[in-house]
Amino acid sequence: MRKPRDFDAELKALGDKARDLKSRKVQRLGELVIATGADSLSADELAGALIVLAETKDTRKMEAWARRGAVFFQSRSRRSAPATDRDARGAPAQPSGAQPPSDGTGAT
C-alpha cells in the first residue's frame, strides 16, 4: 500500500519556497538600486522614475535601456575578471558602440 501524501506539508513547503524567492528578489532589487547609484534618489523620485519606465511603450527606448543595462552588468562582471581581459589602463573593455549617451540623462 502506498503512503498517503501529506498535502498540508507540501503546501507549507511551497509557501516557504515562494516566500524565500520573494525575499531574495527584494534583496536583489535593493542591491541593484545601490549598485546603480539610485540610492541617492528619494523614494518618491525613484518610484516616479520606475513608474515612467513601466509605462513606457516606446520599444526603441526600451531596447536602448536594455543595451545600457547589459553594458552595466558586463562591466561589473569584468571588474572581477583576470587582468588579461582588461585593457592597458586597467579599465574594463567596452564593446564598440555601447557607450552611454553623452547627455548623462540616461533617456534615449
C-alpha positions as CSV (number, residue, x, y, z in Angstrom):
1,M,0.0,0.0,0.0
2,R,1.2,3.5,-0.9
3,K,2.0,6.1,1.7
4,P,-0.6,8.8,1.6
5,R,0.6,12.3,0.6
6,D,0.8,15.0,3.2
7,F,-0.8,17.8,1.2
8,D,-0.5,20.2,4.2
9,A,3.2,19.7,4.4
10,E,3.7,20.1,0.6
11,L,1.6,23.3,0.6
12,K,3.7,24.6,3.5
13,A,6.9,23.8,1.7
14,L,5.7,25.5,-1.4
15,G,4.7,28.6,0.6
16,D,8.1,28.7,2.3
17,K,9.8,28.4,-1.1
18,A,7.7,31.2,-2.5
19,R,8.4,33.4,0.5
20,D,12.2,32.7,0.1
21,L,12.1,33.6,-3.6
22,K,10.2,36.8,-3.0
23,S,12.7,37.8,-0.2
24,R,15.6,37.1,-2.5
25,K,14.0,39.1,-5.3
26,V,13.5,42.1,-3.0
27,Q,17.1,41.8,-1.7
28,R,18.5,41.7,-5.3
29,L,16.4,44.7,-6.3
30,G,17.8,46.6,-3.3
31,E,21.3,45.6,-4.3
32,L,20.7,46.8,-7.9
33,V,19.4,50.2,-6.6
34,I,22.6,50.6,-4.6
35,A,24.9,49.3,-7.4
36,T,23.5,51.8,-9.9
37,G,23.7,54.7,-7.5
38,A,20.0,55.2,-7.5
39,D,20.0,55.0,-3.7
40,S,20.9,58.7,-3.7
41,L,17.4,59.4,-5.0
42,S,14.5,59.9,-2.7
43,A,11.9,57.2,-2.5
44,D,9.4,59.5,-4.3
45,E,11.9,60.2,-7.1
46,L,12.8,56.6,-7.5
47,A,9.2,55.5,-7.5
48,G,8.3,58.1,-10.1
49,A,11.1,57.1,-12.4
50,L,10.2,53.4,-12.1
51,I,6.5,54.3,-12.9
52,V,7.6,56.1,-16.1
53,L,9.8,53.2,-17.1
54,A,7.0,50.7,-16.5
55,E,4.5,52.8,-18.5
56,T,6.9,53.4,-21.5
57,K,5.7,51.7,-24.7
58,D,8.4,53.1,-26.9
59,T,10.3,49.9,-28.0
60,R,13.4,51.9,-29.1
61,K,13.8,53.4,-25.7
62,M,13.3,50.1,-24.0
63,E,15.9,48.4,-26.3
64,A,18.3,51.3,-25.6
65,W,17.8,50.9,-21.8
66,A,18.3,47.1,-22.2
67,R,21.6,47.6,-24.0
68,R,22.8,50.1,-21.4
69,G,21.8,47.7,-18.7
70,A,23.7,44.8,-20.4
71,V,26.8,47.0,-20.6
72,F,26.4,47.9,-16.9
73,F,26.3,44.2,-15.9
74,Q,29.1,43.2,-18.3
75,S,31.4,46.0,-16.9
76,R,30.6,44.8,-13.3
77,S,31.4,41.2,-14.1
78,R,34.6,42.2,-15.8
79,R,35.8,44.0,-12.7
80,S,36.5,40.7,-11.2
81,A,37.9,39.1,-14.4
82,P,41.6,38.3,-14.8
83,A,43.9,41.2,-15.8
84,T,44.3,39.7,-19.3
85,D,40.7,40.7,-20.1
86,R,41.4,44.3,-19.3
87,D,43.0,47.0,-21.5
88,A,46.3,48.5,-20.7
89,R,44.8,51.2,-18.3
90,G,43.1,48.5,-16.3
91,A,39.6,49.6,-17.2
92,P,37.1,47.0,-18.5
93,A,36.9,46.7,-22.2
94,Q,33.7,48.3,-23.6
95,P,32.0,46.8,-26.7
96,S,32.2,49.2,-29.6
97,G,29.2,51.5,-30.0
98,A,27.9,50.7,-26.5
99,Q,28.9,53.9,-24.9
100,P,26.3,55.6,-22.7
101,P,24.7,58.8,-24.0
102,S,26.8,61.9,-23.6
103,D,23.9,63.9,-22.2
104,G,24.1,62.0,-18.9
105,T,20.3,61.6,-18.5
106,G,20.1,58.0,-19.5
107,A,17.0,58.6,-21.5
108,T,17.4,57.7,-25.1
